[in-house]
Amino acid sequence: GLKFQEACLRNENNIRISVQSLSTSYNILTSTRYTDF
């Protein structure tokens, strides 16, 4: 029911947040790698 939907929404948000932070750290890694060269 409603509780299950809430859990799914929270899960989606967590996934979105971790994907965002992953891409952010990836961008930082690649940008520093490029400035090293």
HTML snippet that shows the backbone in 3Dmol.js (N, CA, C, O; Angstrom):
<script src="https://3Dmol.org/build/3Dmol-min.js"></script>
<div id="view" style="width:600px;height:400px;position:relative"></div>
<script>
const pdb = `
ATOM      1  N   GLY A   1       0.814  -1.209   0.000  1.00  0.00           N
ATOM      2  CA  GLY A   1       0.000   0.000   0.000  1.00  0.00           C
ATOM      3  C   GLY A   1       0.849   1.260   0.000  1.00  0.00           C
ATOM      4  O   GLY A   1       1.856   1.345  -0.703  1.00  0.00           O
ATOM      5  N   LEU A   2       0.434   2.230   0.791  1.00  0.00           N
ATOM      6  CA  LEU A   2       1.091   3.533   0.828  1.00  0.00           C
ATOM      7  C   LEU A   2       2.512   3.422   1.369  1.00  0.00           C
ATOM      8  O   LEU A   2       3.438   4.044   0.848  1.00  0.00           O
ATOM      9  N   LYS A   3       2.672   2.616   2.429  1.00  0.00           N
ATOM     10  CA  LYS A   3       4.008   2.462   3.031  1.00  0.00           C
ATOM     11  C   LYS A   3       4.997   1.931   1.992  1.00  0.00           C
ATOM     12  O   LYS A   3       6.140   2.381   1.917  1.00  0.00           O
ATOM     13  N   PHE A   4       4.537   0.971   1.198  1.00  0.00           N
ATOM     14  CA  PHE A   4       5.413   0.384   0.177  1.00  0.00           C
ATOM     15  C   PHE A   4       5.809   1.440  -0.856  1.00  0.00           C
ATOM     16  O   PHE A   4       6.967   1.505  -1.267  1.00  0.00           O
ATOM     17  N   GLN A   5       4.847   2.266  -1.274  1.00  0.00           N
ATOM     18  CA  GLN A   5       5.149   3.331  -2.232  1.00  0.00           C
ATOM     19  C   GLN A   5       6.161   4.310  -1.655  1.00  0.00           C
ATOM     20  O   GLN A   5       7.088   4.737  -2.344  1.00  0.00           O
ATOM     21  N   GLU A   6       5.977   4.662  -0.388  1.00  0.00           N
ATOM     22  CA  GLU A   6       6.919   5.588   0.260  1.00  0.00           C
ATOM     23  C   GLU A   6       8.326   5.003   0.274  1.00  0.00           C
ATOM     24  O   GLU A   6       9.307   5.697   0.005  1.00  0.00           O
ATOM     25  N   ALA A   7       8.405   3.712   0.592  1.00  0.00           N
ATOM     26  CA  ALA A   7       9.714   3.061   0.628  1.00  0.00           C
ATOM     27  C   ALA A   7      10.357   3.083  -0.758  1.00  0.00           C
ATOM     28  O   ALA A   7      11.560   3.309  -0.887  1.00  0.00           O
ATOM     29  N   CYS A   8       9.555   2.850  -1.784  1.00  0.00           N
ATOM     30  CA  CYS A   8      10.076   2.862  -3.153  1.00  0.00           C
ATOM     31  C   CYS A   8      10.579   4.254  -3.519  1.00  0.00           C
ATOM     32  O   CYS A   8      11.640   4.400  -4.127  1.00  0.00           O
ATOM     33  N   LEU A   9       9.808   5.279  -3.143  1.00  0.00           N
ATOM     34  CA  LEU A   9      10.222   6.650  -3.435  1.00  0.00           C
ATOM     35  C   LEU A   9      11.527   6.981  -2.728  1.00  0.00           C
ATOM     36  O   LEU A   9      12.428   7.579  -3.316  1.00  0.00           O
ATOM     37  N   ARG A  10      11.621   6.587  -1.457  1.00  0.00           N
ATOM     38  CA  ARG A  10      12.832   6.872  -0.696  1.00  0.00           C
ATOM     39  C   ARG A  10      14.025   6.161  -1.338  1.00  0.00           C
ATOM     40  O   ARG A  10      15.118   6.720  -1.430  1.00  0.00           O
ATOM     41  N   ASN A  11      13.797   4.923  -1.778  1.00  0.00           N
ATOM     42  CA  ASN A  11      14.849   4.151  -2.431  1.00  0.00           C
ATOM     43  C   ASN A  11      15.324   4.858  -3.695  1.00  0.00           C
ATOM     44  O   ASN A  11      16.525   4.970  -3.944  1.00  0.00           O
ATOM     45  N   GLU A  12      14.362   5.337  -4.492  1.00  0.00           N
ATOM     46  CA  GLU A  12      14.690   6.043  -5.725  1.00  0.00           C
ATOM     47  C   GLU A  12      15.535   7.274  -5.426  1.00  0.00           C
ATOM     48  O   GLU A  12      16.526   7.540  -6.106  1.00  0.00           O
ATOM     49  N   ASN A  13      15.131   8.023  -4.398  1.00  0.00           N
ATOM     50  CA  ASN A  13      15.878   9.225  -4.026  1.00  0.00           C
ATOM     51  C   ASN A  13      17.299   8.877  -3.623  1.00  0.00           C
ATOM     52  O   ASN A  13      18.246   9.553  -4.024  1.00  0.00           O
ATOM     53  N   ASN A  14      17.450   7.820  -2.830  1.00  0.00           N
ATOM     54  CA  ASN A  14      18.785   7.409  -2.395  1.00  0.00           C
ATOM     55  C   ASN A  14      19.648   7.036  -3.590  1.00  0.00           C
ATOM     56  O   ASN A  14      20.823   7.396  -3.659  1.00  0.00           O
ATOM     57  N   ILE A  15      19.044   6.303  -4.544  1.00  0.00           N
ATOM     58  CA  ILE A  15      19.794   5.900  -5.739  1.00  0.00           C
ATOM     59  C   ILE A  15      20.211   7.129  -6.532  1.00  0.00           C
ATOM     60  O   ILE A  15      21.343   7.228  -7.005  1.00  0.00           O
ATOM     61  N   ARG A  16      19.267   8.073  -6.670  1.00  0.00           N
ATOM     62  CA  ARG A  16      19.565   9.288  -7.426  1.00  0.00           C
ATOM     63  C   ARG A  16      20.704  10.061  -6.761  1.00  0.00           C
ATOM     64  O   ARG A  16      21.603  10.566  -7.433  1.00  0.00           O
ATOM     65  N   ILE A  17      20.651  10.144  -5.424  1.00  0.00           N
ATOM     66  CA  ILE A  17      21.674  10.891  -4.683  1.00  0.00           C
ATOM     67  C   ILE A  17      23.039  10.224  -4.851  1.00  0.00           C
ATOM     68  O   ILE A  17      24.039  10.903  -5.089  1.00  0.00           O
ATOM     69  N   SER A  18      23.080   8.896  -4.728  1.00  0.00           N
ATOM     70  CA  SER A  18      24.372   8.221  -4.846  1.00  0.00           C
ATOM     71  C   SER A  18      24.905   8.312  -6.274  1.00  0.00           C
ATOM     72  O   SER A  18      26.115   8.412  -6.475  1.00  0.00           O
ATOM     73  N   VAL A  19      24.013   8.277  -7.267  1.00  0.00           N
ATOM     74  CA  VAL A  19      24.465   8.423  -8.654  1.00  0.00           C
ATOM     75  C   VAL A  19      25.033   9.823  -8.855  1.00  0.00           C
ATOM     76  O   VAL A  19      26.057  10.000  -9.515  1.00  0.00           O
ATOM     77  N   GLN A  20      24.349  10.825  -8.271  1.00  0.00           N
ATOM     78  CA  GLN A  20      24.832  12.198  -8.384  1.00  0.00           C
ATOM     79  C   GLN A  20      26.218  12.347  -7.775  1.00  0.00           C
ATOM     80  O   GLN A  20      27.114  12.928  -8.387  1.00  0.00           O
ATOM     81  N   SER A  21      26.391  11.818  -6.560  1.00  0.00           N
ATOM     82  CA  SER A  21      27.689  11.960  -5.897  1.00  0.00           C
ATOM     83  C   SER A  21      28.766  11.166  -6.641  1.00  0.00           C
ATOM     84  O   SER A  21      29.926  11.575  -6.689  1.00  0.00           O
ATOM     85  N   LEU A  22      28.370  10.024  -7.224  1.00  0.00           N
ATOM     86  CA  LEU A  22      29.328   9.241  -7.998  1.00  0.00           C
ATOM     87  C   LEU A  22      29.803  10.027  -9.206  1.00  0.00           C
ATOM     88  O   LEU A  22      31.004  10.111  -9.463  1.00  0.00           O
ATOM     89  N   SER A  23      28.867  10.603  -9.950  1.00  0.00           N
ATOM     90  CA  SER A  23      29.255  11.364 -11.142  1.00  0.00           C
ATOM     91  C   SER A  23      30.051  12.602 -10.756  1.00  0.00           C
ATOM     92  O   SER A  23      30.949  13.025 -11.485  1.00  0.00           O
ATOM     93  N   THR A  24      29.713  13.186  -9.593  1.00  0.00           N
ATOM     94  CA  THR A  24      30.453  14.372  -9.144  1.00  0.00           C
ATOM     95  C   THR A  24      31.906  14.013  -8.851  1.00  0.00           C
ATOM     96  O   THR A  24      32.822  14.709  -9.287  1.00  0.00           O
ATOM     97  N   SER A  25      32.113  12.925  -8.113  1.00  0.00           N
ATOM     98  CA  SER A  25      33.484  12.532  -7.795  1.00  0.00           C
ATOM     99  C   SER A  25      34.213  12.079  -9.062  1.00  0.00           C
ATOM    100  O   SER A  25      35.420  12.284  -9.189  1.00  0.00           O
ATOM    101  N   TYR A  26      33.486  11.466  -9.996  1.00  0.00           N
ATOM    102  CA  TYR A  26      34.103  11.063 -11.269  1.00  0.00           C
ATOM    103  C   TYR A  26      34.559  12.300 -12.041  1.00  0.00           C
ATOM    104  O   TYR A  26      35.653  12.328 -12.604  1.00  0.00           O
ATOM    105  N   ASN A  27      33.692  13.333 -12.058  1.00  0.00           N
ATOM    106  CA  ASN A  27      34.063  14.579 -12.738  1.00  0.00           C
ATOM    107  C   ASN A  27      35.301  15.198 -12.102  1.00  0.00           C
ATOM    108  O   ASN A  27      36.192  15.682 -12.800  1.00  0.00           O
ATOM    109  N   ILE A  28      35.351  15.179 -10.775  1.00  0.00           N
ATOM    110  CA  ILE A  28      36.501  15.735 -10.068  1.00  0.00           C
ATOM    111  C   ILE A  28      37.759  14.947 -10.424  1.00  0.00           C
ATOM    112  O   ILE A  28      38.815  15.527 -10.679  1.00  0.00           O
ATOM    113  N   LEU A  29      37.638  13.631 -10.439  1.00  0.00           N
ATOM    114  CA  LEU A  29      38.781  12.782 -10.776  1.00  0.00           C
ATOM    115  C   LEU A  29      39.282  13.066 -12.181  1.00  0.00           C
ATOM    116  O   LEU A  29      40.482  13.240 -12.393  1.00  0.00           O
ATOM    117  N   THR A  30      38.364  13.113 -13.145  1.00  0.00           N
ATOM    118  CA  THR A  30      38.783  13.314 -14.532  1.00  0.00           C
ATOM    119  C   THR A  30      39.355  14.713 -14.729  1.00  0.00           C
ATOM    120  O   THR A  30      40.326  14.888 -15.464  1.00  0.00           O
ATOM    121  N   SER A  31      38.758  15.715 -14.075  1.00  0.00           N
ATOM    122  CA  SER A  31      39.258  17.081 -14.259  1.00  0.00           C
ATOM    123  C   SER A  31      40.662  17.216 -13.671  1.00  0.00           C
ATOM    124  O   SER A  31      41.512  17.885 -14.260  1.00  0.00           O
ATOM    125  N   THR A  32      40.917  16.597 -12.526  1.00  0.00           N
ATOM    126  CA  THR A  32      42.258  16.687 -11.943  1.00  0.00           C
ATOM    127  C   THR A  32      43.246  15.915 -12.811  1.00  0.00           C
ATOM    128  O   THR A  32      44.402  16.317 -12.948  1.00  0.00           O
ATOM    129  N   ARG A  33      42.792  14.801 -13.400  1.00  0.00           N
ATOM    130  CA  ARG A  33      43.676  14.019 -14.253  1.00  0.00           C
ATOM    131  C   ARG A  33      44.081  14.848 -15.477  1.00  0.00           C
ATOM    132  O   ARG A  33      45.227  14.790 -15.923  1.00  0.00           O
ATOM    133  N   TYR A  34      43.130  15.619 -16.013  1.00  0.00           N
ATOM    134  CA  TYR A  34      43.441  16.408 -17.193  1.00  0.00           C
ATOM    135  C   TYR A  34      44.380  17.569 -16.860  1.00  0.00           C
ATOM    136  O   TYR A  34      45.245  17.927 -17.659  1.00  0.00           O
ATOM    137  N   THR A  35      44.200  18.151 -15.676  1.00  0.00           N
ATOM    138  CA  THR A  35      45.063  19.278 -15.324  1.00  0.00           C
ATOM    139  C   THR A  35      46.483  18.798 -15.034  1.00  0.00           C
ATOM    140  O   THR A  35      47.424  19.587 -15.121  1.00  0.00           O
ATOM    141  N   ASP A  36      46.658  17.517 -14.690  1.00  0.00           N
ATOM    142  CA  ASP A  36      47.991  16.995 -14.413  1.00  0.00           C
ATOM    143  C   ASP A  36      48.840  16.944 -15.682  1.00  0.00           C
ATOM    144  O   ASP A  36      50.059  17.109 -15.624  1.00  0.00           O
ATOM    145  N   PHE A  37      48.205  16.718 -16.811  1.00  0.00           N
ATOM    146  CA  PHE A  37      48.969  16.534 -18.050  1.00  0.00           C
ATOM    147  C   PHE A  37      49.522  17.822 -18.634  1.00  0.00           C
ATOM    148  O   PHE A  37      50.181  17.795 -19.674  1.00  0.00           O
TER     149      PHE A  37
END
`;
const viewer = $3Dmol.createViewer("view");
viewer.addModel(pdb, "pdb");
viewer.setStyle({}, {cartoon: {color: "spectrum"}});
viewer.zoomTo();
viewer.render();
</script>
